[in-house]
Amino acid sequence: MRAVIAGSDEDGLGRALESEGVELTTIDGVASRPALEDAAIIDADLFVLMDVGQATAIAVAKDLNPEVRVVVYDENSIPEFARSQADLILDPDLLDAATVAEELAA
């Protein structure tokens, strides 16, 4: 499984995904179209957004890879326009990174 992560990974979800055997690419900075292309979103199974301030990246990721599963992992609310494009929206205060990684990698 391949995953692309965008946003600050303060909760350690990236490390947890790697420990579950997920091949991980991290986008530093803004998850723009060129950044998503460079991160090989086209070949990714999973796009994890950890900063709802970059919610427009969801539409771009889905445009580049309609089959990518989108997970939002942030304590803040996702904007309405992006909510319907996300497959799963999780709050790190409610589910820890290890549990989320285990479920996503299964």
MOPAC internal coordinates of N, CA, C and O (Angstrom, degrees):
PM7 1SCF
backbone

  N    0.0000 0     0.00 0     0.00 0    0    0    0
  C    1.4471 1     0.00 0     0.00 0    1    0    0
  C    1.5232 1   108.52 1     0.00 0    2    1    0
  O    1.2310 1   121.10 1   -39.60 1    3    2    1
  N    1.3260 1   115.51 1   140.40 1    3    2    1
  C    1.4635 1   122.19 1   177.80 1    5    3    2
  C    1.5221 1   109.04 1  -116.81 1    6    5    3
  O    1.2310 1   121.16 1   -41.18 1    7    6    5
  N    1.3325 1   115.38 1   138.82 1    7    6    5
  C    1.4584 1   121.03 1   178.74 1    9    7    6
  C    1.5219 1   110.37 1  -133.47 1   10    9    7
  O    1.2310 1   121.36 1   -33.56 1   11   10    9
  N    1.3204 1   115.00 1   146.44 1   11   10    9
  C    1.4574 1   122.89 1   172.39 1   13   11   10
  C    1.5190 1   106.83 1  -116.48 1   14   13   11
  O    1.2310 1   120.97 1   -49.92 1   15   14   13
  N    1.3360 1   115.75 1   130.08 1   15   14   13
  C    1.4601 1   121.52 1   179.62 1   17   15   14
  C    1.5195 1   109.07 1  -114.70 1   18   17   15
  O    1.2310 1   120.90 1   -45.39 1   19   18   17
  N    1.3279 1   115.89 1   134.61 1   19   18   17
  C    1.4590 1   122.09 1   175.98 1   21   19   18
  C    1.5156 1   109.36 1  -127.26 1   22   21   19
  O    1.2310 1   121.00 1   -45.58 1   23   22   21
  N    1.3211 1   115.70 1   134.42 1   23   22   21
  C    1.4573 1   120.97 1  -179.97 1   25   23   22
  C    1.5123 1   110.65 1   107.55 1   26   25   23
  O    1.2310 1   121.21 1   -10.93 1   27   26   25
  N    1.2945 1   115.28 1   169.07 1   27   26   25
  C    1.4616 1   122.07 1  -177.83 1   29   27   26
  C    1.5301 1   110.64 1   -70.62 1   30   29   27
  O    1.2310 1   121.22 1   -53.62 1   31   30   29
  N    1.3062 1   115.28 1   126.38 1   31   30   29
  C    1.4697 1   121.26 1  -177.58 1   33   31   30
  C    1.5269 1   110.70 1   -97.43 1   34   33   31
  O    1.2310 1   120.99 1  -118.87 1   35   34   33
  N    1.3011 1   115.71 1    61.13 1   35   34   33
  C    1.4578 1   121.34 1  -177.61 1   37   35   34
  C    1.5305 1   112.91 1   -66.79 1   38   37   35
  O    1.2310 1   120.52 1   155.18 1   39   38   37
  N    1.3111 1   116.62 1   -24.82 1   39   38   37
  C    1.4665 1   120.56 1  -176.52 1   41   39   38
  C    1.5273 1   113.36 1   -93.13 1   42   41   39
  O    1.2310 1   119.89 1   176.39 1   43   42   41
  N    1.3296 1   117.81 1    -3.61 1   43   42   41
  C    1.4581 1   121.19 1   175.75 1   45   43   42
  C    1.5172 1   115.21 1    79.00 1   46   45   43
  O    1.2310 1   119.77 1  -156.13 1   47   46   45
  N    1.3178 1   118.04 1    23.87 1   47   46   45
  C    1.4662 1   119.98 1   179.65 1   49   47   46
  C    1.5254 1   111.13 1   -64.61 1   50   49   47
  O    1.2310 1   119.81 1   143.74 1   51   50   49
  N    1.3116 1   117.97 1   -36.26 1   51   50   49
  C    1.4623 1   120.87 1   178.43 1   53   51   50
  C    1.5170 1   111.81 1   -59.87 1   54   53   51
  O    1.2310 1   120.16 1   131.77 1   55   54   53
  N    1.3130 1   117.30 1   -48.23 1   55   54   53
  C    1.4678 1   121.21 1   177.52 1   57   55   54
  C    1.5288 1   110.91 1   -61.56 1   58   57   55
  O    1.2310 1   120.90 1   139.48 1   59   58   57
  N    1.3155 1   115.89 1   -40.52 1   59   58   57
  C    1.4606 1   120.25 1   179.84 1   61   59   58
  C    1.5275 1   110.98 1   -65.06 1   62   61   59
  O    1.2310 1   119.99 1   139.59 1   63   62   61
  N    1.3329 1   117.63 1   -40.41 1   63   62   61
  C    1.4635 1   120.78 1   177.22 1   65   63   62
  C    1.5274 1   110.86 1   -64.59 1   66   65   63
  O    1.2310 1   120.67 1   137.03 1   67   66   65
  N    1.3301 1   116.32 1   -42.97 1   67   66   65
  C    1.4670 1   119.57 1   178.02 1   69   67   66
  C    1.5237 1   111.43 1   -61.83 1   70   69   67
  O    1.2310 1   120.27 1   142.38 1   71   70   69
  N    1.3186 1   117.10 1   -37.62 1   71   70   69
  C    1.4684 1   119.65 1   179.24 1   73   71   70
  C    1.5281 1   111.63 1   -68.24 1   74   73   71
  O    1.2310 1   120.56 1   161.56 1   75   74   73
  N    1.3376 1   116.53 1   -18.44 1   75   74   73
  C    1.4666 1   121.86 1   175.89 1   77   75   74
  C    1.5308 1   111.30 1   -91.64 1   78   77   75
  O    1.2310 1   120.26 1  -175.62 1   79   78   77
  N    1.3417 1   117.10 1     4.38 1   79   78   77
  C    1.4616 1   121.16 1   177.21 1   81   79   78
  C    1.5157 1   115.07 1    90.48 1   82   81   79
  O    1.2310 1   119.93 1  -167.96 1   83   82   81
  N    1.3127 1   117.73 1    12.04 1   83   82   81
  C    1.4597 1   121.56 1  -179.90 1   85   83   82
  C    1.5282 1   108.92 1   -83.22 1   86   85   83
  O    1.2310 1   120.54 1   -49.23 1   87   86   85
  N    1.3278 1   116.58 1   130.77 1   87   86   85
  C    1.4666 1   121.75 1   174.44 1   89   87   86
  C    1.5189 1   107.27 1   -77.58 1   90   89   87
  O    1.2310 1   120.44 1   -54.66 1   91   90   89
  N    1.3331 1   116.76 1   125.34 1   91   90   89
  C    1.4576 1   121.34 1  -168.38 1   93   91   90
  C    1.5227 1   112.40 1  -120.51 1   94   93   91
  O    1.2310 1   120.89 1   -43.30 1   95   94   93
  N    1.3242 1   115.90 1   136.70 1   95   94   93
  C    1.4586 1   123.24 1   170.35 1   97   95   94
  C    1.5137 1   107.10 1  -123.40 1   98   97   95
  O    1.2310 1   120.94 1   -49.47 1   99   98   97
  N    1.3299 1   115.81 1   130.53 1   99   98   97
  C    1.4561 1   121.23 1  -178.75 1  101   99   98
  C    1.5180 1   109.97 1  -109.01 1  102  101   99
  O    1.2310 1   120.67 1   -45.12 1  103  102  101
  N    1.3128 1   116.32 1   134.88 1  103  102  101
  C    1.4584 1   121.71 1   175.52 1  105  103  102
  C    1.5211 1   107.65 1   -96.50 1  106  105  103
  O    1.2310 1   121.06 1   -61.79 1  107  106  105
  N    1.3234 1   115.58 1   118.21 1  107  106  105
  C    1.4611 1   120.73 1   175.10 1  109  107  106
  C    1.5201 1   107.85 1   -89.29 1  110  109  107
  O    1.2310 1   120.29 1   -48.84 1  111  110  109
  N    1.3024 1   117.05 1   131.16 1  111  110  109
  C    1.4580 1   120.45 1  -179.34 1  113  111  110
  C    1.5086 1   111.52 1    88.22 1  114  113  111
  O    1.2310 1   121.06 1    30.33 1  115  114  113
  N    1.3234 1   115.58 1  -149.67 1  115  114  113
  C    1.4566 1   121.98 1  -175.26 1  117  115  114
  C    1.5268 1   111.07 1   -77.63 1  118  117  115
  O    1.2310 1   120.75 1   -44.88 1  119  118  117
  N    1.3128 1   116.17 1   135.12 1  119  118  117
  C    1.4680 1   122.38 1   178.90 1  121  119  118
  C    1.5278 1   109.54 1   -84.31 1  122  121  119
  O    1.2310 1   121.00 1  -112.86 1  123  122  121
  N    1.3104 1   115.69 1    67.14 1  123  122  121
  C    1.4678 1   122.01 1   179.23 1  125  123  122
  C    1.5261 1   109.49 1   -79.50 1  126  125  123
  O    1.2310 1   120.59 1    -8.15 1  127  126  125
  N    1.3158 1   116.48 1   171.85 1  127  126  125
  C    1.4666 1   120.79 1   177.61 1  129  127  126
  C    1.5341 1   111.52 1   -55.89 1  130  129  127
  O    1.2310 1   119.17 1   130.52 1  131  130  129
  N    1.3451 1   119.19 1   -49.48 1  131  130  129
  C    1.4714 1   118.43 1   178.02 1  133  131  130
  C    1.5322 1   112.97 1   -60.51 1  134  133  131
  O    1.2310 1   120.35 1   141.65 1  135  134  133
  N    1.3350 1   116.93 1   -38.35 1  135  134  133
  C    1.4649 1   119.80 1   179.19 1  137  135  134
  C    1.5270 1   110.84 1   -65.97 1  138  137  135
  O    1.2310 1   120.18 1   138.76 1  139  138  137
  N    1.3243 1   117.26 1   -41.24 1  139  138  137
  C    1.4637 1   121.01 1   177.53 1  141  139  138
  C    1.5216 1   111.06 1   -65.67 1  142  141  139
  O    1.2310 1   120.27 1   139.97 1  143  142  141
  N    1.3252 1   117.08 1   -40.03 1  143  142  141
  C    1.4689 1   120.27 1   176.86 1  145  143  142
  C    1.5214 1   110.82 1   -63.64 1  146  145  143
  O    1.2310 1   120.28 1   135.89 1  147  146  145
  N    1.3449 1   117.06 1   -44.11 1  147  146  145
  C    1.4686 1   121.25 1   178.19 1  149  147  146
  C    1.5218 1   111.86 1   -62.66 1  150  149  147
  O    1.2310 1   120.54 1   148.40 1  151  150  149
  N    1.3177 1   116.58 1   -31.60 1  151  150  149
  C    1.4730 1   121.43 1   179.18 1  153  151  150
  C    1.5234 1   112.00 1   -81.53 1  154  153  151
  O    1.2310 1   120.48 1  -178.20 1  155  154  153
  N    1.3355 1   116.69 1     1.80 1  155  154  153
  C    1.4728 1   122.87 1   178.81 1  157  155  154
  C    1.5244 1   112.63 1    62.55 1  158  157  155
  O    1.2310 1   120.85 1  -135.52 1  159  158  157
  N    1.3368 1   115.98 1    44.48 1  159  158  157
  C    1.4688 1   120.13 1   177.34 1  161  159  158
  C    1.5309 1   110.99 1   -59.58 1  162  161  159
  O    1.2310 1   120.88 1   153.43 1  163  162  161
  N    1.3048 1   115.93 1   -26.57 1  163  162  161
  C    1.4680 1   121.00 1  -179.57 1  165  163  162
  C    1.5299 1   111.26 1   -59.52 1  166  165  163
  O    1.2310 1   120.45 1   147.73 1  167  166  165
  N    1.3290 1   116.75 1   -32.27 1  167  166  165
  C    1.4627 1   121.65 1  -178.61 1  169  167  166
  C    1.5213 1   113.14 1  -100.85 1  170  169  167
  O    1.2310 1   120.07 1  -177.66 1  171  170  169
  N    1.3263 1   117.46 1     2.34 1  171  170  169
  C    1.4696 1   120.69 1  -175.48 1  173  171  170
  C    1.5218 1   111.80 1   -82.34 1  174  173  171
  O    1.2310 1   121.41 1   -30.60 1  175  174  173
  N    1.3091 1   114.92 1   149.40 1  175  174  173
  C    1.4603 1   122.33 1   174.00 1  177  175  174
  C    1.5187 1   111.01 1   -91.83 1  178  177  175
  O    1.2310 1   121.19 1   156.10 1  179  178  177
  N    1.3412 1   115.32 1   -23.90 1  179  178  177
  C    1.4456 1   121.12 1  -170.07 1  181  179  178
  C    1.5230 1   109.85 1  -142.79 1  182  181  179
  O    1.2310 1   120.64 1   -45.11 1  183  182  181
  N    1.3315 1   116.38 1   134.89 1  183  182  181
  C    1.4578 1   122.30 1   172.20 1  185  183  182
  C    1.5137 1   106.82 1  -119.87 1  186  185  183
  O    1.2310 1   120.63 1   -61.78 1  187  186  185
  N    1.3352 1   116.41 1   118.22 1  187  186  185
  C    1.4560 1   121.60 1  -178.84 1  189  187  186
  C    1.5219 1   108.48 1  -109.37 1  190  189  187
  O    1.2310 1   120.83 1   -62.17 1  191  190  189
  N    1.3135 1   116.03 1   117.83 1  191  190  189
  C    1.4525 1   122.15 1   178.81 1  193  191  190
  C    1.5203 1   108.60 1  -103.52 1  194  193  191
  O    1.2310 1   120.87 1   -56.89 1  195  194  193
  N    1.3318 1   115.94 1   123.11 1  195  194  193
  C    1.4522 1   120.45 1  -177.75 1  197  195  194
  C    1.5192 1   113.06 1  -112.59 1  198  197  195
  O    1.2310 1   121.02 1  -164.85 1  199  198  197
  N    1.3157 1   115.65 1    15.15 1  199  198  197
  C    1.4564 1   120.98 1   178.25 1  201  199  198
  C    1.5230 1   107.82 1  -145.47 1  202  201  199
  O    1.2310 1   120.37 1   -78.10 1  203  202  201
  N    1.3285 1   116.90 1   101.90 1  203  202  201
  C    1.4637 1   119.91 1  -177.06 1  205  203  202
  C    1.5200 1   112.36 1   -64.41 1  206  205  203
  O    1.2310 1   120.11 1   166.91 1  207  206  205
  N    1.3177 1   117.40 1   -13.09 1  207  206  205
  C    1.4539 1   121.10 1   173.76 1  209  207  206
  C    1.5173 1   112.01 1   -66.20 1  210  209  207
  O    1.2310 1   120.51 1   164.78 1  211  210  209
  N    1.3241 1   116.63 1   -15.22 1  211  210  209
  C    1.4649 1   122.33 1   177.77 1  213  211  210
  C    1.5297 1   110.80 1  -109.16 1  214  213  211
  O    1.2310 1   120.50 1  -149.46 1  215  214  213
  N    1.3000 1   116.64 1    30.54 1  215  214  213
  C    1.4669 1   121.53 1  -175.49 1  217  215  214
  C    1.5216 1   113.66 1   -59.28 1  218  217  215
  O    1.2310 1   119.72 1   154.03 1  219  218  217
  N    1.3212 1   118.14 1   -25.97 1  219  218  217
  C    1.4720 1   119.51 1   178.04 1  221  219  218
  C    1.5208 1   111.52 1   -63.18 1  222  221  219
  O    1.2310 1   120.07 1   159.64 1  223  222  221
  N    1.3271 1   117.48 1   -20.36 1  223  222  221
  C    1.4653 1   121.32 1   177.97 1  225  223  222
  C    1.5276 1   111.53 1   -64.44 1  226  225  223
  O    1.2310 1   120.06 1   155.96 1  227  226  225
  N    1.3182 1   117.50 1   -24.04 1  227  226  225
  C    1.4637 1   120.57 1   178.96 1  229  227  226
  C    1.5224 1   110.13 1   -63.21 1  230  229  227
  O    1.2310 1   120.52 1   131.80 1  231  230  229
  N    1.3223 1   116.61 1   -48.20 1  231  230  229
  C    1.4659 1   120.24 1   179.71 1  233  231  230
  C    1.5221 1   111.20 1   -62.64 1  234  233  231
  O    1.2310 1   120.32 1   141.55 1  235  234  233
  N    1.3117 1   117.00 1   -38.45 1  235  234  233
  C    1.4624 1   120.89 1   179.18 1  237  235  234
  C    1.5217 1   110.07 1   -66.63 1  238  237  235
  O    1.2310 1   120.24 1   134.89 1  239  238  237
  N    1.3194 1   117.15 1   -45.11 1  239  238  237
  C    1.4614 1   120.82 1   179.05 1  241  239  238
  C    1.5244 1   111.20 1   -60.64 1  242  241  239
  O    1.2310 1   120.63 1   136.63 1  243  242  241
  N    1.3365 1   116.40 1   -43.37 1  243  242  241
  C    1.4647 1   120.61 1   178.86 1  245  243  242
  C    1.5244 1   112.01 1   -67.24 1  246  245  243
  O    1.2310 1   120.24 1   147.91 1  247  246  245
  N    1.3385 1   117.15 1   -32.09 1  247  246  245
  C    1.4608 1   120.95 1   176.70 1  249  247  246
  C    1.5344 1   110.18 1   -66.76 1  250  249  247
  O    1.2310 1   120.90 1   139.10 1  251  250  249
  N    1.3232 1   115.88 1   -40.90 1  251  250  249
  C    1.4609 1   120.28 1  -179.56 1  253  251  250
  C    1.5260 1   112.82 1   -76.38 1  254  253  251
  O    1.2310 1   120.98 1   147.97 1  255  254  253
  N    1.3279 1   115.73 1   -32.03 1  255  254  253
  C    1.4611 1   120.85 1  -177.89 1  257  255  254
  C    1.5364 1   108.46 1  -145.23 1  258  257  255
  O    1.2310 1   120.16 1   -91.39 1  259  258  257
  N    1.3322 1   117.30 1    88.61 1  259  258  257
  C    1.4707 1   120.15 1  -176.81 1  261  259  258
  C    1.5318 1   114.30 1   -59.90 1  262  261  259
  O    1.2310 1   120.18 1   159.85 1  263  262  261
  N    1.3171 1   117.26 1   -20.15 1  263  262  261
  C    1.4665 1   120.92 1  -178.00 1  265  263  262
  C    1.5292 1   113.81 1   -90.49 1  266  265  263
  O    1.2310 1   120.04 1   172.90 1  267  266  265
  N    1.3403 1   117.53 1    -7.10 1  267  266  265
  C    1.4585 1   119.33 1  -177.14 1  269  267  266
  C    1.5275 1   109.61 1   -66.02 1  270  269  267
  O    1.2310 1   121.17 1   -41.83 1  271  270  269
  N    1.3167 1   115.38 1   138.17 1  271  270  269
  C    1.4723 1   121.46 1   176.81 1  273  271  270
  C    1.5261 1   107.38 1   -88.01 1  274  273  271
  O    1.2310 1   120.17 1   -53.93 1  275  274  273
  N    1.3245 1   117.29 1   126.07 1  275  274  273
  C    1.4603 1   122.08 1  -176.07 1  277  275  274
  C    1.5248 1   109.95 1  -103.88 1  278  277  275
  O    1.2310 1   121.54 1   -54.17 1  279  278  277
  N    1.3362 1   114.67 1   125.83 1  279  278  277
  C    1.4568 1   121.59 1   177.05 1  281  279  278
  C    1.5232 1   108.02 1  -121.11 1  282  281  279
  O    1.2310 1   120.59 1   -52.46 1  283  282  281
  N    1.3098 1   116.47 1   127.54 1  283  282  281
  C    1.4568 1   121.86 1   174.67 1  285  283  282
  C    1.5270 1   106.63 1  -102.96 1  286  285  283
  O    1.2310 1   120.83 1   -56.69 1  287  286  285
  N    1.3385 1   116.02 1   123.31 1  287  286  285
  C    1.4661 1   121.69 1  -178.20 1  289  287  286
  C    1.5225 1   107.35 1  -125.29 1  290  289  287
  O    1.2310 1   120.80 1   -93.09 1  291  290  289
  N    1.3285 1   116.08 1    86.91 1  291  290  289
  C    1.4597 1   122.07 1  -175.90 1  293  291  290
  C    1.5192 1   107.99 1  -154.83 1  294  293  291
  O    1.2310 1   121.06 1   -32.55 1  295  294  293
  N    1.3109 1   115.58 1   147.45 1  295  294  293
  C    1.4655 1   119.64 1   179.57 1  297  295  294
  C    1.5235 1   112.76 1   -77.95 1  298  297  295
  O    1.2310 1   120.39 1   165.01 1  299  298  297
  N    1.3226 1   116.87 1   -14.99 1  299  298  297
  C    1.4598 1   121.50 1   179.68 1  301  299  298
  C    1.5242 1   110.92 1   -87.02 1  302  301  299
  O    1.2310 1   120.73 1   -20.94 1  303  302  301
  N    1.3175 1   116.21 1   159.06 1  303  302  301
  C    1.4606 1   121.47 1  -179.57 1  305  303  302
  C    1.5233 1   110.71 1   -76.99 1  306  305  303
  O    1.2310 1   121.24 1   -41.53 1  307  306  305
  N    1.3037 1   115.23 1   138.47 1  307  306  305
  C    1.4533 1   121.01 1   178.00 1  309  307  306
  C    1.5283 1   108.73 1   -81.39 1  310  309  307
  O    1.2310 1   119.73 1   -39.45 1  311  310  309
  N    1.3287 1   118.12 1   140.55 1  311  310  309
  C    1.4647 1   119.89 1   178.54 1  313  311  310
  C    1.5316 1   111.99 1   -59.88 1  314  313  311
  O    1.2310 1   121.05 1   -31.84 1  315  314  313
  N    1.2975 1   115.60 1   148.16 1  315  314  313
  C    1.4678 1   121.84 1  -176.85 1  317  315  314
  C    1.5282 1   112.43 1   -54.44 1  318  317  315
  O    1.2310 1   120.08 1   138.76 1  319  318  317
  N    1.3402 1   117.44 1   -41.24 1  319  318  317
  C    1.4583 1   120.25 1  -176.40 1  321  319  318
  C    1.5258 1   112.78 1   -61.72 1  322  321  319
  O    1.2310 1   119.73 1   154.29 1  323  322  321
  N    1.3270 1   118.13 1   -25.71 1  323  322  321
  C    1.4578 1   121.30 1  -177.32 1  325  323  322
  C    1.5270 1   112.83 1   -99.44 1  326  325  323
  O    1.2310 1   120.59 1   163.91 1  327  326  325
  N    1.3014 1   116.49 1   -16.09 1  327  326  325
  C    1.4692 1   121.13 1  -174.78 1  329  327  326
  C    1.5300 1   112.91 1   -57.01 1  330  329  327
  O    1.2310 1   120.31 1   138.75 1  331  330  329
  N    1.3135 1   117.02 1   -41.25 1  331  330  329
  C    1.4658 1   119.66 1  -176.95 1  333  331  330
  C    1.5276 1   113.10 1   -73.15 1  334  333  331
  O    1.2310 1   120.18 1   162.98 1  335  334  333
  N    1.3221 1   117.26 1   -17.02 1  335  334  333
  C    1.4604 1   120.22 1  -179.75 1  337  335  334
  C    1.5216 1   112.58 1   -90.16 1  338  337  335
  O    1.2310 1   120.28 1   165.34 1  339  338  337
  N    1.3062 1   117.06 1   -14.66 1  339  338  337
  C    1.4663 1   121.03 1   179.17 1  341  339  338
  C    1.5246 1   109.54 1   -84.02 1  342  341  339
  O    1.2310 1   120.87 1   -41.88 1  343  342  341
  N    1.3158 1   115.94 1   138.12 1  343  342  341
  C    1.4586 1   120.44 1   178.52 1  345  343  342
  C    1.5220 1   111.74 1   -83.11 1  346  345  343
  O    1.2310 1   120.95 1   150.14 1  347  346  345
  N    1.3377 1   115.80 1   -29.86 1  347  346  345
  C    1.4558 1   120.72 1  -176.44 1  349  347  346
  C    1.5234 1   108.14 1  -151.09 1  350  349  347
  O    1.2310 1   120.49 1   -47.96 1  351  350  349
  N    1.3235 1   116.67 1   132.04 1  351  350  349
  C    1.4635 1   122.08 1   178.76 1  353  351  350
  C    1.5221 1   107.06 1  -122.48 1  354  353  351
  O    1.2310 1   120.89 1   -60.27 1  355  354  353
  N    1.3343 1   115.90 1   119.73 1  355  354  353
  C    1.4538 1   121.00 1  -174.75 1  357  355  354
  C    1.5233 1   111.16 1  -127.53 1  358  357  355
  O    1.2310 1   120.99 1   -33.91 1  359  358  357
  N    1.3158 1   115.71 1   146.09 1  359  358  357
  C    1.4497 1   122.80 1   177.17 1  361  359  358
  C    1.5291 1   108.41 1  -103.17 1  362  361  359
  O    1.2310 1   119.33 1   -58.11 1  363  362  361
  N    1.3490 1   118.88 1   121.89 1  363  362  361
  C    1.4599 1   120.60 1  -179.76 1  365  363  362
  C    1.5269 1   113.45 1   -62.75 1  366  365  363
  O    1.2310 1   119.98 1   161.61 1  367  366  365
  N    1.3250 1   117.65 1   -18.39 1  367  366  365
  C    1.4588 1   119.95 1   176.31 1  369  367  366
  C    1.5344 1   111.18 1   -74.28 1  370  369  367
  O    1.2310 1   120.47 1   161.49 1  371  370  369
  N    1.3339 1   116.70 1   -18.51 1  371  370  369
  C    1.4628 1   120.57 1  -178.34 1  373  371  370
  C    1.5303 1   113.19 1  -103.57 1  374  373  371
  O    1.2310 1   120.36 1   147.78 1  375  374  373
  N    1.3395 1   116.92 1   -32.22 1  375  374  373
  C    1.4652 1   121.28 1   179.47 1  377  375  374
  C    1.5206 1   109.50 1  -130.93 1  378  377  375
  O    1.2310 1   120.58 1   -55.69 1  379  378  377
  N    1.3275 1   116.49 1   124.31 1  379  378  377
  C    1.4580 1   119.98 1  -178.51 1  381  379  378
  C    1.5282 1   111.23 1   -74.58 1  382  381  379
  O    1.2310 1   121.00 1   -20.15 1  383  382  381
  N    1.3212 1   115.70 1   159.85 1  383  382  381
  C    1.4602 1   122.67 1  -174.75 1  385  383  382
  C    1.5235 1   112.56 1   -59.45 1  386  385  383
  O    1.2310 1   119.32 1   140.42 1  387  386  385
  N    1.3094 1   118.91 1   -39.58 1  387  386  385
  C    1.4661 1   121.35 1  -178.94 1  389  387  386
  C    1.5297 1   111.72 1   -62.99 1  390  389  387
  O    1.2310 1   120.56 1   137.70 1  391  390  389
  N    1.3147 1   116.54 1   -42.30 1  391  390  389
  C    1.4665 1   120.92 1   179.05 1  393  391  390
  C    1.5260 1   111.07 1   -65.87 1  394  393  391
  O    1.2310 1   120.74 1   135.58 1  395  394  393
  N    1.3237 1   116.19 1   -44.42 1  395  394  393
  C    1.4616 1   121.01 1   179.38 1  397  395  394
  C    1.5286 1   110.23 1   -62.62 1  398  397  395
  O    1.2310 1   120.12 1   134.22 1  399  398  397
  N    1.3177 1   117.37 1   -45.78 1  399  398  397
  C    1.4750 1   121.41 1  -179.53 1  401  399  398
  C    1.5217 1   111.18 1   -61.58 1  402  401  399
  O    1.2310 1   120.71 1   137.87 1  403  402  401
  N    1.3222 1   116.25 1   -42.13 1  403  402  401
  C    1.4668 1   120.19 1   179.53 1  405  403  402
  C    1.5256 1   110.90 1   -60.81 1  406  405  403
  O    1.2310 1   120.40 1   136.28 1  407  406  405
  N    1.3136 1   116.83 1   -43.72 1  407  406  405
  C    1.4732 1   121.07 1  -179.69 1  409  407  406
  C    1.5300 1   111.76 1   -69.34 1  410  409  407
  O    1.2310 1   120.37 1   138.24 1  411  410  409
  N    1.3309 1   116.90 1   -41.76 1  411  410  409
  C    1.4579 1   120.07 1  -178.63 1  413  411  410
  C    1.5327 1   112.17 1   -67.70 1  414  413  411
  O    1.2310 1   120.40 1   145.70 1  415  414  413
  N    1.3071 1   116.85 1   -34.30 1  415  414  413
  C    1.4624 1   121.17 1  -177.86 1  417  415  414
  C    1.5242 1   112.39 1   -80.15 1  418  417  415
  O    1.2310 1   120.42 1   163.92 1  419  418  417
  N    1.3199 1   116.81 1   -16.08 1  419  418  417
  C    1.4825 1   120.50 1  -177.43 1  421  419  418
  C    1.5064 1   112.23 1   -69.42 1  422  421  419
  O    1.2310 1   120.10 1   180.00 1  423  422  421

